[in-house]
Amino acid sequence: MTSKSGTFTGRHMAAIFVGGFAVVIAVNLFMATRAIGSFHGTVVDNSYVASQKYNGWIAKAEASKALGWQAVPHRRADGRVVIETLMVPAEATLSATAERPLGTRDDTPLAFAPAGGGRWVSDKALAPGRWQVRMAIRAGDQAWAGEAEIR
């Protein structure tokens, strides 16, 4: 018996089946490689010791929130970071670390000088792109910490 041209056969179905699985496997391998290569997570020297400090970190976060201080960072056209604060004492000091949330680790410590009106300006500019800014404000024995994303 001869096969007519244009007839769908078992070989066609097998090729579609194998091709579909090949595409799914290739995409999964690509996505897994990208995920492993770009996510650095939170790195600690010893996860057990870090877990023992967890309740202390929560207590500090609650004390920080109770102060009522607010800080909102944004980037100027020249790349320097400006943090606008609310209810922060005039004698406070502010510092921050800017980190890349994805890709290659690129942590940049920033020092700030008061610019008046509750504004603080960083000592250096940040490269273009997405940054996670971890801020720390101290005034006497009071301490506040927070983080925000800037683009």
BAMIDREN-399536 format. One record per atom (N, C-alpha, C): residue number from 1; atom name; x, y, z. Coordinates in steps of 0.001 Angstrom, whole numbers. Layout:
N
@num->NUM | atomo->CA | X->X | Y->Y | Z->Z
...
end
This chain:
151
@num->1 | atomo->N | X->837 | Y->-1160 | Z->0
@num->1 | atomo->CA | X->0 | Y->0 | Z->0
@num->1 | atomo->C | X->897 | Y->1243 | Z->0
@num->2 | atomo->N | X->592 | Y->2183 | Z->-825
@num->2 | atomo->CA | X->1394 | Y->3388 | Z->-919
@num->2 | atomo->C | X->700 | Y->4527 | Z->-202
@num->3 | atomo->N | X->1519 | Y->5427 | Z->301
@num->3 | atomo->CA | X->1003 | Y->6582 | Z->1034
@num->3 | atomo->C | X->770 | Y->7730 | Z->73
@num->4 | atomo->N | X->-364 | Y->8382 | Z->215
@num->4 | atomo->CA | X->-654 | Y->9546 | Z->-616
@num->4 | atomo->C | X->143 | Y->10737 | Z->-109
@num->5 | atomo->N | X->513 | Y->11591 | Z->-1006
@num->5 | atomo->CA | X->1216 | Y->12806 | Z->-629
@num->5 | atomo->C | X->256 | Y->13709 | Z->141
@num->6 | atomo->N | X->747 | Y->14300 | Z->1268
@num->6 | atomo->CA | X->-72 | Y->15191 | Z->2077
@num->6 | atomo->C | X->-851 | Y->14470 | Z->3156
@num->7 | atomo->N | X->-654 | Y->13180 | Z->3313
@num->7 | atomo->CA | X->-1348 | Y->12435 | Z->4357
@num->7 | atomo->C | X->-576 | Y->12567 | Z->5671
@num->8 | atomo->N | X->-1310 | Y->12795 | Z->6751
@num->8 | atomo->CA | X->-699 | Y->12908 | Z->8083
@num->8 | atomo->C | X->-465 | Y->11504 | Z->8613
@num->9 | atomo->N | X->819 | Y->11194 | Z->8908
@num->9 | atomo->CA | X->1173 | Y->9842 | Z->9335
@num->9 | atomo->C | X->1661 | Y->9852 | Z->10777
@num->10 | atomo->N | X->1941 | Y->8676 | Z->11252
@num->10 | atomo->CA | X->2485 | Y->8529 | Z->12604
@num->10 | atomo->C | X->3846 | Y->9192 | Z->12753
@num->11 | atomo->N | X->4617 | Y->9185 | Z->11670
@num->11 | atomo->CA | X->5927 | Y->9854 | Z->11716
@num->11 | atomo->C | X->5764 | Y->11352 | Z->11924
@num->12 | atomo->N | X->4765 | Y->11942 | Z->11282
@num->12 | atomo->CA | X->4511 | Y->13375 | Z->11476
@num->12 | atomo->C | X->4160 | Y->13658 | Z->12943
@num->13 | atomo->N | X->3308 | Y->12815 | Z->13507
@num->13 | atomo->CA | X->2907 | Y->12994 | Z->14912
@num->13 | atomo->C | X->4108 | Y->12840 | Z->15834
@num->14 | atomo->N | X->4953 | Y->11866 | Z->15585
@num->14 | atomo->CA | X->6146 | Y->11660 | Z->16407
@num->14 | atomo->C | X->7081 | Y->12861 | Z->16318
@num->15 | atomo->N | X->7249 | Y->13412 | Z->15105
@num->15 | atomo->CA | X->8112 | Y->14583 | Z->14928
@num->15 | atomo->C | X->7565 | Y->15784 | Z->15689
@num->16 | atomo->N | X->6267 | Y->16007 | Z->15635
@num->16 | atomo->CA | X->5642 | Y->17110 | Z->16376
@num->16 | atomo->C | X->5811 | Y->16904 | Z->17879
@num->17 | atomo->N | X->5583 | Y->15685 | Z->18326
@num->17 | atomo->CA | X->5696 | Y->15340 | Z->19744
@num->17 | atomo->C | X->7120 | Y->15580 | Z->20245
@num->18 | atomo->N | X->8116 | Y->15058 | Z->19546
@num->18 | atomo->CA | X->9522 | Y->15224 | Z->19937
@num->18 | atomo->C | X->9937 | Y->16693 | Z->19843
@num->19 | atomo->N | X->9522 | Y->17375 | Z->18790
@num->19 | atomo->CA | X->9858 | Y->18792 | Z->18625
@num->19 | atomo->C | X->9279 | Y->19647 | Z->19741
@num->20 | atomo->N | X->8051 | Y->19366 | Z->20134
@num->20 | atomo->CA | X->7421 | Y->20116 | Z->21233
@num->20 | atomo->C | X->8186 | Y->19945 | Z->22532
@num->21 | atomo->N | X->8537 | Y->18702 | Z->22851
@num->21 | atomo->CA | X->9306 | Y->18467 | Z->24075
@num->21 | atomo->C | X->10685 | Y->19110 | Z->24000
@num->22 | atomo->N | X->11299 | Y->19104 | Z->22833
@num->22 | atomo->CA | X->12621 | Y->19725 | Z->22672
@num->22 | atomo->C | X->12551 | Y->21225 | Z->22952
@num->23 | atomo->N | X->11495 | Y->21877 | Z->22469
@num->23 | atomo->CA | X->11327 | Y->23312 | Z->22726
@num->23 | atomo->C | X->11142 | Y->23571 | Z->24227
@num->24 | atomo->N | X->10293 | Y->22796 | Z->24883
@num->24 | atomo->CA | X->10050 | Y->22974 | Z->26319
@num->24 | atomo->C | X->11337 | Y->22760 | Z->27113
@num->25 | atomo->N | X->12075 | Y->21726 | Z->26818
@num->25 | atomo->CA | X->13329 | Y->21444 | Z->27536
@num->25 | atomo->C | X->14349 | Y->22548 | Z->27290
@num->26 | atomo->N | X->14462 | Y->23025 | Z->26058
@num->26 | atomo->CA | X->15421 | Y->24092 | Z->25744
@num->26 | atomo->C | X->15079 | Y->25374 | Z->26500
@num->27 | atomo->N | X->13814 | Y->25730 | Z->26533
@num->27 | atomo->CA | X->13400 | Y->26939 | Z->27257
@num->27 | atomo->C | X->13664 | Y->26779 | Z->28753
@num->28 | atomo->N | X->13340 | Y->25629 | Z->29313
@num->28 | atomo->CA | X->13594 | Y->25394 | Z->30740
@num->28 | atomo->C | X->15081 | Y->25480 | Z->31077
@num->29 | atomo->N | X->15920 | Y->24893 | Z->30255
@num->29 | atomo->CA | X->17363 | Y->24966 | Z->30495
@num->29 | atomo->C | X->17871 | Y->26409 | Z->30412
@num->30 | atomo->N | X->17404 | Y->27150 | Z->29425
@num->30 | atomo->CA | X->17795 | Y->28556 | Z->29290
@num->30 | atomo->C | X->17357 | Y->29359 | Z->30514
@num->31 | atomo->N | X->16104 | Y->29210 | Z->30940
@num->31 | atomo->CA | X->15594 | Y->29973 | Z->32079
@num->31 | atomo->C | X->16313 | Y->29588 | Z->33380
@num->32 | atomo->N | X->16589 | Y->28325 | Z->33576
@num->32 | atomo->CA | X->17302 | Y->27887 | Z->34778
@num->32 | atomo->C | X->18715 | Y->28453 | Z->34806
@num->33 | atomo->N | X->19385 | Y->28464 | Z->33677
@num->33 | atomo->CA | X->20738 | Y->29025 | Z->33599
@num->33 | atomo->C | X->20725 | Y->30510 | Z->33918
@num->34 | atomo->N | X->19770 | Y->31246 | Z->33360
@num->34 | atomo->CA | X->19669 | Y->32689 | Z->33633
@num->34 | atomo->C | X->19349 | Y->32944 | Z->35103
@num->35 | atomo->N | X->18474 | Y->32142 | Z->35697
@num->35 | atomo->CA | X->18091 | Y->32334 | Z->37095
@num->35 | atomo->C | X->19276 | Y->32085 | Z->38021
@num->36 | atomo->N | X->20002 | Y->31034 | Z->37787
@num->36 | atomo->CA | X->21141 | Y->30710 | Z->38644
@num->36 | atomo->C | X->22240 | Y->31750 | Z->38491
@num->37 | atomo->N | X->22459 | Y->32233 | Z->37284
@num->37 | atomo->CA | X->23536 | Y->33181 | Z->37037
@num->37 | atomo->C | X->23243 | Y->34599 | Z->37461
@num->38 | atomo->N | X->21976 | Y->34968 | Z->37662
@num->38 | atomo->CA | X->21666 | Y->36361 | Z->37949
@num->38 | atomo->C | X->21172 | Y->36616 | Z->39365
@num->39 | atomo->N | X->20660 | Y->35632 | Z->40077
@num->39 | atomo->CA | X->20135 | Y->35859 | Z->41423
@num->39 | atomo->C | X->21189 | Y->35506 | Z->42460
@num->40 | atomo->N | X->21556 | Y->36510 | Z->43236
@num->40 | atomo->CA | X->22585 | Y->36291 | Z->44242
@num->40 | atomo->C | X->22008 | Y->36048 | Z->45621
@num->41 | atomo->N | X->20754 | Y->36386 | Z->45815
@num->41 | atomo->CA | X->20112 | Y->36152 | Z->47099
@num->41 | atomo->C | X->20763 | Y->36947 | Z->48213
@num->42 | atomo->N | X->20360 | Y->36656 | Z->49414
@num->42 | atomo->CA | X->20956 | Y->37288 | Z->50575
@num->42 | atomo->C | X->22036 | Y->36357 | Z->51086
@num->43 | atomo->N | X->23248 | Y->36862 | Z->51148
@num->43 | atomo->CA | X->24371 | Y->36024 | Z->51531
@num->43 | atomo->C | X->24726 | Y->36273 | Z->52993
@num->44 | atomo->N | X->24790 | Y->35217 | Z->53749
@num->44 | atomo->CA | X->25232 | Y->35284 | Z->55137
@num->44 | atomo->C | X->26316 | Y->34240 | Z->55324
@num->45 | atomo->N | X->27216 | Y->34505 | Z->56259
@num->45 | atomo->CA | X->28289 | Y->33550 | Z->56508
@num->45 | atomo->C | X->27756 | Y->32250 | Z->57094
@num->46 | atomo->N | X->26780 | Y->32371 | Z->57994
@num->46 | atomo->CA | X->26260 | Y->31197 | Z->58664
@num->46 | atomo->C | X->24757 | Y->31386 | Z->58827
@num->47 | atomo->N | X->23967 | Y->30608 | Z->58131
@num->47 | atomo->CA | X->22510 | Y->30794 | Z->58160
@num->47 | atomo->C | X->21926 | Y->30500 | Z->59536
@num->48 | atomo->N | X->22536 | Y->29593 | Z->60294
@num->48 | atomo->CA | X->22036 | Y->29304 | Z->61642
@num->48 | atomo->C | X->22206 | Y->30527 | Z->62534
@num->49 | atomo->N | X->23374 | Y->31146 | Z->62502
@num->49 | atomo->CA | X->23619 | Y->32342 | Z->63311
@num->49 | atomo->C | X->22681 | Y->33469 | Z->62880
@num->50 | atomo->N | X->22485 | Y->33619 | Z->61580
@num->50 | atomo->CA | X->21576 | Y->34648 | Z->61073
@num->50 | atomo->C | X->20161 | Y->34399 | Z->61573
@num->51 | atomo->N | X->19739 | Y->33141 | Z->61632
@num->51 | atomo->CA | X->18385 | Y->32838 | Z->62106
@num->51 | atomo->C | X->18223 | Y->33189 | Z->63581
@num->52 | atomo->N | X->19295 | Y->33121 | Z->64340
@num->52 | atomo->CA | X->19233 | Y->33473 | Z->65762
@num->52 | atomo->C | X->19085 | Y->34978 | Z->65962
@num->53 | atomo->N | X->19484 | Y->35761 | Z->64972
@num->53 | atomo->CA | X->19393 | Y->37222 | Z->65053
@num->53 | atomo->C | X->18076 | Y->37748 | Z->64498
@num->54 | atomo->N | X->17255 | Y->36887 | Z->63943
@num->54 | atomo->CA | X->16037 | Y->37307 | Z->63248
@num->54 | atomo->C | X->15112 | Y->38139 | Z->64143
@num->55 | atomo->N | X->14845 | Y->37671 | Z->65361
@num->55 | atomo->CA | X->13946 | Y->38411 | Z->66255
@num->55 | atomo->C | X->14505 | Y->39783 | Z->66588
@num->56 | atomo->N | X->15809 | Y->39905 | Z->66715
@num->56 | atomo->CA | X->16434 | Y->41203 | Z->66953
@num->56 | atomo->C | X->16242 | Y->42136 | Z->65766
@num->57 | atomo->N | X->16338 | Y->41588 | Z->64554
@num->57 | atomo->CA | X->16123 | Y->42398 | Z->63353
@num->57 | atomo->C | X->14681 | Y->42893 | Z->63291
@num->58 | atomo->N | X->13741 | Y->42035 | Z->63667
@num->58 | atomo->CA | X->12328 | Y->42425 | Z->63678
@num->58 | atomo->C | X->12101 | Y->43526 | Z->64723
@num->59 | atomo->N | X->12709 | Y->43404 | Z->65892
@num->59 | atomo->CA | X->12556 | Y->44426 | Z->66935
@num->59 | atomo->C | X->13118 | Y->45771 | Z->66473
@num->60 | atomo->N | X->14269 | Y->45743 | Z->65802
@num->60 | atomo->CA | X->14841 | Y->46986 | Z->65278
@num->60 | atomo->C | X->13934 | Y->47607 | Z->64225
@num->61 | atomo->N | X->13344 | Y->46788 | Z->63381
@num->61 | atomo->CA | X->12440 | Y->47295 | Z->62343
@num->61 | atomo->C | X->11207 | Y->47947 | Z->62971
@num->62 | atomo->N | X->10665 | Y->47344 | Z->64017
@num->62 | atomo->CA | X->9499 | Y->47924 | Z->64686
@num->62 | atomo->C | X->9861 | Y->49224 | Z->65391
@num->63 | atomo->N | X->11043 | Y->49278 | Z->66027
@num->63 | atomo->CA | X->11486 | Y->50512 | Z->66680
@num->63 | atomo->C | X->11715 | Y->51609 | Z->65651
@num->64 | atomo->N | X->12245 | Y->51237 | Z->64516
@num->64 | atomo->CA | X->12477 | Y->52179 | Z->63430
@num->64 | atomo->C | X->11154 | Y->52748 | Z->62921
@num->65 | atomo->N | X->10171 | Y->51894 | Z->62757
@num->65 | atomo->CA | X->8859 | Y->52319 | Z->62283
@num->65 | atomo->C | X->8175 | Y->53230 | Z->63305
@num->66 | atomo->N | X->8369 | Y->52958 | Z->64587
@num->66 | atomo->CA | X->7738 | Y->53749 | Z->65646
@num->66 | atomo->C | X->8253 | Y->55189 | Z->65685
@num->67 | atomo->N | X->9456 | Y->55447 | Z->65166
@num->67 | atomo->CA | X->9988 | Y->56815 | Z->65145
@num->67 | atomo->C | X->9157 | Y->57731 | Z->64245
@num->68 | atomo->N | X->8536 | Y->57165 | Z->63224
@num->68 | atomo->CA | X->7718 | Y->57953 | Z->62310
@num->68 | atomo->C | X->8517 | Y->58694 | Z->61246
@num->69 | atomo->N | X->9809 | Y->58419 | Z->61152
@num->69 | atomo->CA | X->10634 | Y->59079 | Z->60146
@num->69 | atomo->C | X->10342 | Y->58473 | Z->58785
@num->70 | atomo->N | X->10485 | Y->59299 | Z->57765
@num->70 | atomo->CA | X->10297 | Y->58819 | Z->56404
@num->70 | atomo->C | X->11448 | Y->59303 | Z->55542
@num->71 | atomo->N | X->11837 | Y->58501 | Z->54576
@num->71 | atomo->CA | X->12905 | Y->58858 | Z->53645
@num->71 | atomo->C | X->12573 | Y->58288 | Z->52271
@num->72 | atomo->N | X->12629 | Y->59160 | Z->51268
@num->72 | atomo->CA | X->12315 | Y->58748 | Z->49899
@num->72 | atomo->C | X->13480 | Y->59146 | Z->48996
@num->73 | atomo->N | X->14173 | Y->58158 | Z->48424
@num->73 | atomo->CA | X->15291 | Y->58483 | Z->47528
@num->73 | atomo->C | X->14859 | Y->58614 | Z->46077
@num->74 | atomo->N | X->15563 | Y->59442 | Z->45349
@num->74 | atomo->CA | X->15423 | Y->59504 | Z->43901
@num->74 | atomo->C | X->16750 | Y->59982 | Z->43322
@num->75 | atomo->N | X->16921 | Y->59770 | Z->42025
@num->75 | atomo->CA | X->18174 | Y->60124 | Z->41373
@num->75 | atomo->C | X->17989 | Y->61392 | Z->40562
@num->76 | atomo->N | X->18963 | Y->62303 | Z->40692
@num->76 | atomo->CA | X->18950 | Y->63520 | Z->39882
@num->76 | atomo->C | X->19487 | Y->63207 | Z->38492
@num->77 | atomo->N | X->19387 | Y->64195 | Z->37610
@num->77 | atomo->CA | X->19878 | Y->64026 | Z->36234
@num->77 | atomo->C | X->21375 | Y->63756 | Z->36198
@num->78 | atomo->N | X->22134 | Y->64285 | Z->37181
@num->78 | atomo->CA | X->23581 | Y->64064 | Z->37207
@num->78 | atomo->C | X->23972 | Y->62734 | Z->37853
@num->79 | atomo->N | X->22981 | Y->61913 | Z->38251
@num->79 | atomo->CA | X->23255 | Y->60600 | Z->38810
@num->79 | atomo->C | X->23372 | Y->60569 | Z->40319
@num->80 | atomo->N | X->23463 | Y->61735 | Z->40956
@num->80 | atomo->CA | X->23558 | Y->61745 | Z->42421
@num->80 | atomo->C | X->22197 | Y->61448 | Z->43032
@num->81 | atomo->N | X->22226 | Y->60824 | Z->44194
@num->81 | atomo->CA | X->20996 | Y->60429 | Z->44874
@num->81 | atomo->C | X->20581 | Y->61534 | Z->45839
@num->82 | atomo->N | X->19305 | Y->61876 | Z->45795
@num->82 | atomo->CA | X->18727 | Y->62836 | Z->46736
@num->82 | atomo->C | X->17727 | Y->62073 | Z->47581
@num->83 | atomo->N | X->17838 | Y->62208 | Z->48898
@num->83 | atomo->CA | X->16876 | Y->61581 | Z->49800
@num->83 | atomo->C | X->16096 | Y->62688 | Z->50487
@num->84 | atomo->N | X->14796 | Y->62646 | Z->50304
@num->84 | atomo->CA | X->13911 | Y->63604 | Z->50952
@num->84 | atomo->C | X->13381 | Y->62953 | Z->52220
@num->85 | atomo->N | X->13557 | Y->63650 | Z->53350
@num->85 | atomo->CA | X->13162 | Y->63088 | Z->54634
@num->85 | atomo->C | X->12025 | Y->63895 | Z->55241
@num->86 | atomo->N | X->11289 | Y->63246 | Z->56123
@num->86 | atomo->CA | X->10183 | Y->63869 | Z->56825
@num->86 | atomo->C | X->10261 | Y->63473 | Z->58293
@num->87 | atomo->N | X->10182 | Y->64454 | Z->59171
@num->87 | atomo->CA | X->10202 | Y->64262 | Z->60626
@num->87 | atomo->C | X->11551 | Y->63772 | Z->61155
@num->88 | atomo->N | X->12605 | Y->63932 | Z->60390
@num->88 | atomo->CA | X->13943 | Y->63539 | Z->60819
@num->88 | atomo->C | X->14593 | Y->64746 | Z->61501
@num->89 | atomo->N | X->15181 | Y->64570 | Z->62694
@num->89 | atomo->CA | X->15816 | Y->65693 | Z->63378
@num->89 | atomo->C | X->16940 | Y->66322 | Z->62550
@num->90 | atomo->N | X->17146 | Y->67622 | Z->62732
@num->90 | atomo->CA | X->18145 | Y->68359 | Z->61959
@num->90 | atomo->C | X->19559 | Y->67851 | Z->62213
@num->91 | atomo->N | X->19843 | Y->67342 | Z->63422
@num->91 | atomo->CA | X->21196 | Y->66886 | Z->63753
@num->91 | atomo->C | X->21485 | Y->65450 | Z->63313
@num->92 | atomo->N | X->20581 | Y->64867 | Z->62574
@num->92 | atomo->CA | X->20738 | Y->63478 | Z->62136
@num->92 | atomo->C | X->21860 | Y->63340 | Z->61116
@num->93 | atomo->N | X->22377 | Y->62134 | Z->61010
@num->93 | atomo->CA | X->23336 | Y->61790 | Z->59951
@num->93 | atomo->C | X->22700 | Y->60681 | Z->59119
@num->94 | atomo->N | X->23006 | Y->60692 | Z->57833
@num->94 | atomo->CA | X->22393 | Y->59741 | Z->56919
@num->94 | atomo->C | X->23478 | Y->59072 | Z->56088
@num->95 | atomo->N | X->23366 | Y->57766 | Z->55939
@num->95 | atomo->CA | X->24261 | Y->57017 | Z->55051
@num->95 | atomo->C | X->23422 | Y->55977 | Z->54327
@num->96 | atomo->N | X->23961 | Y->55436 | Z->53257
@num->96 | atomo->CA | X->23213 | Y->54445 | Z->52491
@num->96 | atomo->C | X->24177 | Y->53576 | Z->51694
@num->97 | atomo->N | X->23667 | Y->52451 | Z->51268
@num->97 | atomo->CA | X->24375 | Y->51571 | Z->50348
@num->97 | atomo->C | X->23436 | Y->51280 | Z->49191
@num->98 | atomo->N | X->23918 | Y->51511 | Z->47997
@num->98 | atomo->CA | X->23135 | Y->51206 | Z->46797
@num->98 | atomo->C | X->23633 | Y->49882 | Z->46240
@num->99 | atomo->N | X->22694 | Y->48977 | Z->45979
@num->99 | atomo->CA | X->23028 | Y->47639 | Z->45491
@num->99 | atomo->C | X->22226 | Y->47347 | Z->44236
@num->100 | atomo->N | X->22829 | Y->46623 | Z->43326
@num->100 | atomo->CA | X->22096 | Y->46160 | Z->42149
@num->100 | atomo->C | X->21225 | Y->44987 | Z->42580
@num->101 | atomo->N | X->19911 | Y->45038 | Z->42320
@num->101 | atomo->CA | X->19059 | Y->43928 | Z->42739
@num->101 | atomo->C | X->19227 | Y->42671 | Z->41893
@num->102 | atomo->N | X->19714 | Y->42817 | Z->40669
@num->102 | atomo->CA | X->19888 | Y->41673 | Z->39780
@num->102 | atomo->C | X->21220 | Y->41776 | Z->39073
@num->103 | atomo->N | X->21681 | Y->40662 | Z->38571
@num->103 | atomo->CA | X->22918 | Y->40675 | Z->37790
@num->103 | atomo->C | X->24150 | Y->40710 | Z->38675
@num->104 | atomo->N | X->25197 | Y->41291 | Z->38143
@num->104 | atomo->CA | X->26480 | Y->41352 | Z->38835
@num->104 | atomo->C | X->26366 | Y->42200 | Z->40093
@num->105 | atomo->N | X->26952 | Y->41708 | Z->41184
@num->105 | atomo->CA | X->26937 | Y->42460 | Z->42446
@num->105 | atomo->C | X->27725 | Y->43743 | Z->42257
@num->106 | atomo->N | X->27116 | Y->44841 | Z->42626
@num->106 | atomo->CA | X->27742 | Y->46144 | Z->42474
@num->106 | atomo->C | X->27257 | Y->47014 | Z->43626
@num->107 | atomo->N | X->27851 | Y->46853 | Z->44813
@num->107 | atomo->CA | X->27450 | Y->47617 | Z->45986
@num->107 | atomo->C | X->28251 | Y->48909 | Z->46050
@num->108 | atomo->N | X->27556 | Y->50020 | Z->46271
@num->108 | atomo->CA | X->28194 | Y->51328 | Z->46316
@num->108 | atomo->C | X->27799 | Y->52025 | Z->47606
@num->109 | atomo->N | X->28748 | Y->52235 | Z->48544
@num->109 | atomo->CA | X->28426 | Y->52990 | Z->49756
@num->109 | atomo->C | X->28281 | Y->54475 | Z->49416
@num->110 | atomo->N | X->27297 | Y->55117 | Z->50035
@num->110 | atomo->CA | X->27045 | Y->56531 | Z->49787
@num->110 | atomo->C | X->27035 | Y->57298 | Z->51102
@num->111 | atomo->N | X->27689 | Y->58448 | Z->51113
@num->111 | atomo->CA | X->27605 | Y->59371 | Z->52239
@num->111 | atomo->C | X->26756 | Y->60549 | Z->51772
@num->112 | atomo->N | X->26073 | Y->61199 | Z->52694
@num->112 | atomo->CA | X->25158 | Y->62274 | Z->52334
@num->112 | atomo->C | X->25464 | Y->63543 | Z->53112
@num->113 | atomo->N | X->25250 | Y->64662 | Z->52447
@num->113 | atomo->CA | X->25384 | Y->65985 | Z->53070
@num->113 | atomo->C | X->24009 | Y->66639 | Z->53054
@num->114 | atomo->N | X->23650 | Y->67333 | Z->54143
@num->114 | atomo->CA | X->22347 | Y->67997 | Z->54154
@num->114 | atomo->C | X->22290 | Y->69103 | Z->53099
@num->115 | atomo->N | X->21153 | Y->69204 | Z->52423
@num->115 | atomo->CA | X->20960 | Y->70224 | Z->51393
@num->115 | atomo->C | X->19848 | Y->71188 | Z->51781
@num->116 | atomo->N | X->19350 | Y->71078 | Z->53003
@num->116 | atomo->CA | X->18292 | Y->71954 | Z->53491
@num->116 | atomo->C | X->16910 | Y->71445 | Z->53140
@num->117 | atomo->N | X->15938 | Y->71827 | Z->53950
@num->117 | atomo->CA | X->14553 | Y->71441 | Z->53697
@num->117 | atomo->C | X->14308 | Y->69946 | Z->53799
@num->118 | atomo->N | X->15079 | Y->69239 | Z->54606
@num->118 | atomo->CA | X->14900 | Y->67794 | Z->54748
@num->118 | atomo->C | X->15470 | Y->66992 | Z->53601
@num->119 | atomo->N | X->16296 | Y->67629 | Z->52775
@num->119 | atomo->CA | X->16914 | Y->66926 | Z->51643
@num->119 | atomo->C | X->18375 | Y->66653 | Z->51933
@num->120 | atomo->N | X->18828 | Y->65509 | Z->51420
@num->120 | atomo->CA | X->20209 | Y->65079 | Z->51567
@num->120 | atomo->C | X->20710 | Y->64684 | Z->50185
@num->121 | atomo->N | X->21955 | Y->65045 | Z->49862
@num->121 | atomo->CA | X->22521 | Y->64750 | Z->48550
@num->121 | atomo->C | X->23742 | Y->63853 | Z->48721
@num->122 | atomo->N | X->23833 | Y->62829 | Z->47883
@num->122 | atomo->CA | X->24938 | Y->61868 | Z->47982
@num->122 | atomo->C | X->26256 | Y->62473 | Z->47519
@num->123 | atomo->N | X->27345 | Y->61875 | Z->47999
@num->123 | atomo->CA | X->28688 | Y->62343 | Z->47648
@num->123 | atomo->C | X->29132 | Y->61874 | Z->46270
@num->124 | atomo->N | X->28475 | Y->60847 | Z->45729
@num->124 | atomo->CA | X->28846 | Y->60353 | Z->44402
@num->124 | atomo->C | X->27608 | Y->59970 | Z->43613
@num->125 | atomo->N | X->27794 | Y->59899 | Z->42309
@num->125 | atomo->CA | X->26704 | Y->59548 | Z->41403
@num->125 | atomo->C | X->26625 | Y->58038 | Z->41231
@num->126 | atomo->N | X->25435 | Y->57562 | Z->40930
@num->126 | atomo->CA | X->25229 | Y->56151 | Z->40618
@num->126 | atomo->C | X->25132 | Y->55972 | Z->39108
@num->127 | atomo->N | X->25604 | Y->54841 | Z->38646
@num->127 | atomo->CA | X->25488 | Y->54509 | Z->37226
@num->127 | atomo->C | X->24009 | Y->54330 | Z->36873
@num->128 | atomo->N | X->23657 | Y->54509 | Z->35626
@num->128 | atomo->CA | X->22255 | Y->54309 | Z->35225
@num->128 | atomo->C | X->21793 | Y->52886 | Z->35510
@num->129 | atomo->N | X->20495 | Y->52725 | Z->35666
@num->129 | atomo->CA | X->19920 | Y->51409 | Z->35897
@num->129 | atomo->C | X->19155 | Y->51341 | Z->37192
@num->130 | atomo->N | X->18812 | Y->50137 | Z->37543
@num->130 | atomo->CA | X->17992 | Y->49864 | Z->38721
@num->130 | atomo->C | X->18885 | Y->49643 | Z->39938
@num->131 | atomo->N | X->18541 | Y->50262 | Z->41080
@num->131 | atomo->CA | X->19307 | Y->50138 | Z->42311
@num->131 | atomo->C | X->18357 | Y->49947 | Z->43490
@num->132 | atomo->N | X->18796 | Y->49184 | Z->44476
@num->132 | atomo->CA | X->18105 | Y->49048 | Z->45759
@num->132 | atomo->C | X->18927 | Y->49845 | Z->46759
@num->133 | atomo->N | X->18334 | Y->50870 | Z->47365
@num->133 | atomo->CA | X->19062 | Y->51746 | Z->48285
@num->133 | atomo->C | X->18658 | Y->51404 | Z->49713
@num->134 | atomo->N | X->19649 | Y->50998 | Z->50515
@num->134 | atomo->CA | X->19433 | Y->50712 | Z->51945
@num->134 | atomo->C | X->19940 | Y->51907 | Z->52731
@num->135 | atomo->N | X->19021 | Y->52586 | Z->53410
@num->135 | atomo->CA | X->19334 | Y->53833 | Z->54097
@num->135 | atomo->C | X->19402 | Y->53621 | Z->55603
@num->136 | atomo->N | X->20273 | Y->54394 | Z->56254
@num->136 | atomo->CA | X->20395 | Y->54378 | Z->57711
@num->136 | atomo->C | X->20482 | Y->55821 | Z->58196
@num->137 | atomo->N | X->19608 | Y->56177 | Z->59143
@num->137 | atomo->CA | X->19602 | Y->57524 | Z->59714
@num->137 | atomo->C | X->19802 | Y->57386 | Z->61220
@num->138 | atomo->N | X->20727 | Y->58183 | Z->61748
@num->138 | atomo->CA | X->21000 | Y->58185 | Z->63183
@num->138 | atomo->C | X->20880 | Y->59605 | Z->63707
@num->139 | atomo->N | X->20250 | Y->59721 | Z->64861
@num->139 | atomo->CA | X->20154 | Y->60997 | Z->65572
@num->139 | atomo->C | X->20240 | Y->60669 | Z->67054
@num->140 | atomo->N | X->21410 | Y->60944 | Z->67646
@num->140 | atomo->CA | X->21630 | Y->60578 | Z->69048
@num->140 | atomo->C | X->21581 | Y->59075 | Z->69197
@num->141 | atomo->N | X->20714 | Y->58596 | Z->70105
@num->141 | atomo->CA | X->20603 | Y->57147 | Z->70309
@num->141 | atomo->C | X->19459 | Y->56531 | Z->69496
@num->142 | atomo->N | X->18849 | Y->57324 | Z->68640
@num->142 | atomo->CA | X->17775 | Y->56814 | Z->67796
@num->142 | atomo->C | X->18339 | Y->56405 | Z->66432
@num->143 | atomo->N | X->17828 | Y->55298 | Z->65924
@num->143 | atomo->CA | X->18286 | Y->54804 | Z->64625
@num->143 | atomo->C | X->17088 | Y->54373 | Z->63796
@num->144 | atomo->N | X->17155 | Y->54687 | Z->62517
@num->144 | atomo->CA | X->16112 | Y->54321 | Z->61558
@num->144 | atomo->C | X->16781 | Y->53642 | Z->60377
@num->145 | atomo->N | X->16118 | Y->52644 | Z->59823
@num->145 | atomo->CA | X->16632 | Y->51967 | Z->58637
@num->145 | atomo->C | X->15479 | Y->51704 | Z->57687
@num->146 | atomo->N | X->15778 | Y->51801 | Z->56412
@num->146 | atomo->CA | X->14765 | Y->51531 | Z->55398
@num->146 | atomo->C | X->15413 | Y->51277 | Z->54067
@num->147 | atomo->N | X->14632 | Y->50832 | Z->53118
@num->147 | atomo->CA | X->15160 | Y->50612 | Z->51775
@num->147 | atomo->C | X->14088 | Y->50928 | Z->50760
@num->148 | atomo->N | X->14559 | Y->51316 | Z->49582
@num->148 | atomo->CA | X->13665 | Y->51654 | Z->48475
@num->148 | atomo->C | X->14409 | Y->51423 | Z->47168
@num->149 | atomo->N | X->13650 | Y->51282 | Z->46105
@num->149 | atomo->CA | X->14233 | Y->51076 | Z->44785
@num->149 | atomo->C | X->14217 | Y->52385 | Z->44011
@num->150 | atomo->N | X->15322 | Y->52644 | Z->43312
@num->150 | atomo->CA | X->15339 | Y->53765 | Z->42383
@num->150 | atomo->C | X->15753 | Y->53236 | Z->41021
@num->151 | atomo->N | X->15321 | Y->53923 | Z->39980
@num->151 | atomo->CA | X->15652 | Y->53514 | Z->38606
@num->151 | atomo->C | X->16359 | Y->54638 | Z->37922
end
